[in-house]
Amino acid sequence: MGELVSVAEVLGKQQTRGNMTGSTSSEFVYDTEKAPEECLHCQKQLRWRRYVIGNMRVGLYLEPCMCEGAVLERQEKAAEEERRLREEENQRKMRRIEDLFRQSRLGRRFRERTFDNFKVMPHNRKAFETALEYAQSFTQHREKGEGLFITGGAGTGKTHLAAAIANFLLRGLTPVVFADITRLLSSLKATFTEESTNSEQQLIDELCRVELLVIDDLGKEKPSQWVEEKLYTIVNARYEDYKPIIITSNYSLEDIEARLENSGEAIVSRLMEMCKGLKMNGPDYRKGGAKRKT
């Protein structure tokens, strides 16, 4: 009945022929060269089939038995295959999450900072709700390049909320880099050493391109022309590319502008357009915790 070829070859030829001549009919025929097999459930003799597409025979499969036992067996195998595929997908997702956490530079302490363990009080409820909405609606905020500027005194929960956003997104497979400002600048300076495997430009490119960049404790750095140049490069690149940024600081934007004498005005101007301000009030929870321990 014509040459016997592989299914892949037929599909390729069939697609080309279909584009030229339209659809081609297909059917199946029983294979007379292969002996029937008995159904394990009802002992019916089951024959082997082949598909016929055009003048080619492809594939070889045993006709399905429609008895109750055979149908149930196929359903159980399909369910087991679905469970296996789901488990493999979950494992791939967990490996991806672990990779993202390693790349995020999020320290062990801050990996435990989530929305669930943030202590919501009357004075921080609004900030909490704003941060949670930002994380849950990150796709929409990302499209607009919208970030957050979280300011307030020490120990008011600024870093906790920023880390909670990062943790939420990382577990949803969104790449995030979380960097304390002093460690970020130290990492850039470390690229000048002979031992470094990365160039300064490679690190800056990573900070500019990641889906979300979190800079913690802006204002803690010692200002210099080099520091201002690097901050401006990163902020401006993300501003131009609609890449969101979250910044926490003990300082107001006016204070930051005053600290950064050369580029402060340009940096703050971009942050004001990119970020929604979030003011954190309340006592220093670290001091409160220390008193309780004492």
C-alpha positions as CSV (number, residue, x, y, z in Angstrom):
1,M,0.0,0.0,0.0
2,G,3.0,2.4,-0.5
3,E,6.2,3.1,1.4
4,L,6.4,2.9,5.2
5,V,7.9,6.1,6.7
6,S,8.1,7.7,10.1
7,V,5.3,9.9,11.6
8,A,7.7,12.9,11.7
9,E,8.5,12.6,8.0
10,V,4.8,12.3,7.1
11,L,3.9,15.3,9.2
12,G,6.5,17.4,7.4
13,K,5.5,16.2,4.0
14,Q,1.8,16.5,4.8
15,Q,2.2,20.1,6.0
16,T,4.0,21.0,2.7
17,R,1.4,19.2,0.6
18,G,-1.5,20.6,2.5
19,N,-0.2,24.1,1.9
20,M,0.0,23.4,-1.8
21,T,-3.1,21.3,-2.5
22,G,-5.4,21.7,0.6
23,S,-6.4,19.0,3.1
24,T,-5.6,15.3,2.5
25,S,-7.9,12.6,3.9
26,S,-6.5,10.1,6.5
27,E,-7.8,6.8,7.9
28,F,-6.6,3.7,9.6
29,V,-6.2,0.1,8.4
30,Y,-5.6,-3.1,10.3
31,D,-2.1,-4.5,10.1
32,T,-2.3,-8.1,8.8
33,E,1.4,-9.0,9.6
34,K,1.2,-8.5,13.3
35,A,-0.7,-11.0,15.5
36,P,-3.6,-9.7,17.6
37,E,-3.2,-9.4,21.4
38,E,-5.7,-10.3,24.1
39,C,-7.2,-7.7,26.4
40,L,-6.1,-8.3,29.9
41,H,-9.5,-7.5,31.3
42,C,-12.1,-9.1,29.0
43,Q,-9.9,-11.4,26.8
44,K,-11.1,-9.7,23.6
45,Q,-8.8,-10.1,20.6
46,L,-7.4,-6.7,19.8
47,R,-5.9,-6.0,16.4
48,W,-3.0,-3.7,15.4
49,R,-3.7,-0.6,13.3
50,R,-1.8,1.8,11.2
51,Y,-2.7,5.3,10.0
52,V,-2.9,5.9,6.3
53,I,-2.3,9.4,5.1
54,G,-2.3,9.8,1.3
55,N,-0.4,6.8,0.0
56,M,1.7,6.3,3.1
57,R,1.3,4.1,6.2
58,V,2.5,5.5,9.5
59,G,2.5,4.5,13.1
60,L,1.5,1.2,14.7
61,Y,-0.8,0.9,17.7
62,L,-3.1,-1.6,19.3
63,E,-6.7,-0.8,19.0
64,P,-8.2,0.3,22.3
65,C,-10.6,-2.1,24.1
66,M,-13.8,-0.4,25.3
67,C,-14.5,-2.8,28.2
68,E,-14.9,-1.2,31.6
69,G,-11.6,-2.6,32.9
70,A,-9.6,-1.3,30.0
71,V,-11.2,2.2,30.1
72,L,-10.5,2.5,33.8
73,E,-6.9,1.4,33.3
74,R,-6.4,4.1,30.6
75,Q,-8.0,6.7,32.9
76,E,-5.7,5.8,35.7
77,K,-2.6,5.9,33.5
78,A,-3.7,9.3,32.2
79,A,-4.2,10.6,35.7
80,E,-0.8,9.2,36.8
81,E,0.9,10.8,33.8
82,E,-0.7,14.1,34.6
83,R,0.5,13.8,38.3
84,R,4.0,13.0,37.0
85,L,4.1,16.0,34.7
86,R,2.7,18.3,37.4
87,E,5.4,17.1,39.8
88,E,8.2,17.6,37.2
89,E,6.9,21.1,36.6
90,N,6.8,21.9,40.3
91,Q,10.4,20.6,40.7
92,R,11.5,22.8,37.8
93,K,9.7,25.8,39.4
94,M,11.4,25.2,42.7
95,R,14.8,24.9,41.1
96,R,14.1,28.2,39.3
97,I,13.0,29.9,42.5
98,E,16.2,28.7,44.2
99,D,18.3,30.1,41.4
100,L,16.5,33.4,41.5
101,F,17.0,33.7,45.3
102,R,20.8,33.1,44.8
103,Q,20.9,35.7,42.1
104,S,18.8,38.2,44.0
105,R,21.5,38.9,46.7
106,L,18.7,38.8,49.3
107,G,20.3,37.8,52.6
108,R,19.1,34.9,54.7
109,R,17.5,37.2,57.3
110,F,15.5,39.0,54.7
111,R,14.3,35.9,53.0
112,E,12.2,35.4,56.1
113,R,10.6,38.8,55.8
114,T,7.1,38.3,54.3
115,F,3.7,40.0,54.3
116,D,2.5,37.2,56.6
117,N,4.9,38.0,59.4
118,F,4.8,41.8,59.1
119,K,3.2,43.2,62.3
120,V,0.4,45.4,61.0
121,M,-0.4,48.3,63.4
122,P,-2.7,51.4,62.9
123,H,0.3,53.6,62.1
124,N,1.7,51.3,59.4
125,R,-1.5,49.7,57.9
126,K,-1.6,52.1,55.0
127,A,2.0,51.4,54.0
128,F,1.4,47.6,54.4
129,E,-1.6,47.7,52.1
130,T,0.2,49.8,49.5
131,A,3.2,47.4,49.5
132,L,0.9,44.3,49.3
133,E,-1.1,45.8,46.4
134,Y,2.2,46.7,44.6
135,A,3.4,43.1,44.8
136,Q,0.1,41.6,43.8
137,S,-0.3,44.0,40.9
138,F,3.3,44.1,39.9
139,T,2.6,43.3,36.2
140,Q,0.6,46.5,35.8
141,H,3.1,48.6,37.8
142,R,6.0,47.1,35.7
143,E,4.3,48.1,32.5
144,K,4.3,51.7,33.7
145,G,7.7,51.6,35.2
146,E,6.2,52.4,38.6
147,G,8.2,51.8,41.8
148,L,8.2,52.8,45.5
149,F,10.2,55.2,47.6
150,I,9.8,54.0,51.2
151,T,11.1,56.5,53.8
152,G,10.9,56.6,57.6
153,G,12.9,56.3,60.8
154,A,15.1,53.3,61.7
155,G,13.2,50.2,62.7
156,T,9.8,51.2,61.3
157,G,9.6,48.3,58.8
158,K,10.9,49.8,55.6
159,T,13.2,47.0,54.7
160,H,10.7,44.4,55.8
161,L,8.1,45.6,53.4
162,A,10.7,45.9,50.5
163,A,11.9,42.4,51.3
164,A,8.3,41.1,51.4
165,I,7.7,42.4,47.9
166,A,10.9,40.8,46.7
167,N,10.1,37.5,48.3
168,F,6.6,37.6,46.9
169,L,7.8,38.2,43.3
170,L,10.7,35.8,43.5
171,R,8.4,32.9,44.5
172,G,6.3,33.9,41.4
173,L,9.5,33.6,39.2
174,T,10.0,37.3,38.7
175,P,13.7,38.2,38.8
176,V,14.6,40.7,41.5
177,V,17.9,42.1,42.8
178,F,17.8,43.3,46.4
179,A,20.9,45.3,47.3
180,D,21.9,47.3,50.4
181,I,23.4,50.5,49.0
182,T,26.8,50.0,50.7
183,R,27.1,46.4,49.6
184,L,26.0,47.4,46.1
185,L,28.8,50.0,45.9
186,S,31.3,47.6,47.4
187,S,30.4,45.0,44.7
188,L,31.0,47.6,42.0
189,K,34.4,48.5,43.5
190,A,35.3,44.9,43.8
191,T,35.2,44.5,40.0
192,F,38.4,46.6,39.9
193,T,40.4,43.8,41.5
194,E,42.3,41.1,39.6
195,E,40.3,38.4,41.3
196,S,37.0,39.6,40.0
197,T,35.4,37.5,37.3
198,N,32.9,40.3,36.3
199,S,33.5,43.8,35.0
200,E,31.9,46.9,36.4
201,Q,29.8,47.2,33.3
202,Q,28.5,43.7,33.6
203,L,27.3,44.3,37.1
204,I,25.8,47.7,36.2
205,D,24.0,46.1,33.2
206,E,22.5,43.5,35.6
207,L,21.3,46.2,37.9
208,C,19.8,48.1,35.0
209,R,18.0,45.2,33.3
210,V,16.6,43.1,36.2
211,E,12.8,43.2,36.4
212,L,12.8,44.9,39.8
213,L,15.7,46.5,41.6
214,V,15.5,47.1,45.3
215,I,18.0,49.5,46.8
216,D,17.9,49.4,50.6
217,D,19.1,52.2,52.9
218,L,19.9,54.9,50.3
219,G,21.7,57.7,52.0
220,K,23.8,55.4,54.1
221,E,26.6,55.6,51.6
222,K,29.4,58.2,51.8
223,P,28.8,60.7,48.9
224,S,31.5,61.1,46.3
225,Q,31.6,61.9,42.6
226,W,32.1,58.3,41.8
227,V,29.1,57.2,44.0
228,E,26.9,59.8,42.4
229,E,27.9,58.8,38.9
230,K,27.1,55.1,39.5
231,L,23.7,55.9,41.2
232,Y,22.8,58.2,38.3
233,T,23.8,55.6,35.7
234,I,21.6,53.0,37.3
235,V,18.6,55.2,38.1
236,N,18.6,56.9,34.7
237,A,18.9,53.6,32.8
238,R,15.9,52.2,34.6
239,Y,14.0,55.4,34.1
240,E,14.6,55.4,30.4
241,D,13.7,51.7,30.0
242,Y,10.5,51.9,32.3
243,K,12.2,49.4,34.7
244,P,10.7,49.9,38.2
245,I,12.8,50.5,41.3
246,I,12.1,50.3,45.0
247,I,14.2,52.4,47.4
248,T,14.2,52.5,51.2
249,S,15.8,55.4,53.1
250,N,15.9,57.1,56.4
251,Y,16.1,60.3,54.4
252,S,13.5,62.3,52.5
253,L,14.1,63.0,48.8
254,E,15.0,66.6,49.6
255,D,17.7,65.3,52.0
256,I,19.0,62.9,49.4
257,E,19.2,65.7,46.8
258,A,21.2,67.9,49.3
259,R,23.6,65.0,50.1
260,L,24.3,64.3,46.4
261,E,25.7,67.7,45.5
262,N,26.5,67.0,41.8
263,S,23.8,64.6,40.5
264,G,21.3,64.8,43.4
265,E,18.8,67.0,41.5
266,A,18.8,64.7,38.4
267,I,18.5,61.5,40.5
268,V,15.7,62.8,42.7
269,S,13.8,64.2,39.7
270,R,13.7,60.8,38.1
271,L,12.8,59.1,41.4
272,M,9.9,61.4,41.9
273,E,8.5,60.5,38.5
274,M,9.2,56.8,38.8
275,C,8.2,56.1,42.4
276,K,5.2,56.5,44.7
277,G,6.1,57.8,48.1
278,L,5.5,55.7,51.1
279,K,6.0,57.1,54.6
280,M,6.6,54.7,57.5
281,N,5.8,56.0,61.0
282,G,6.1,54.4,64.4
283,P,8.6,53.3,67.0
284,D,11.8,51.4,66.3
285,Y,10.7,47.8,66.6
286,R,14.3,46.6,67.0
287,K,14.8,48.6,70.2
288,G,11.4,47.4,71.4
289,G,12.5,43.8,70.8
290,A,15.9,44.4,72.6
291,K,14.0,45.7,75.6
292,R,11.8,42.7,75.7
293,K,14.8,40.4,75.6
294,T,16.5,42.3,78.4
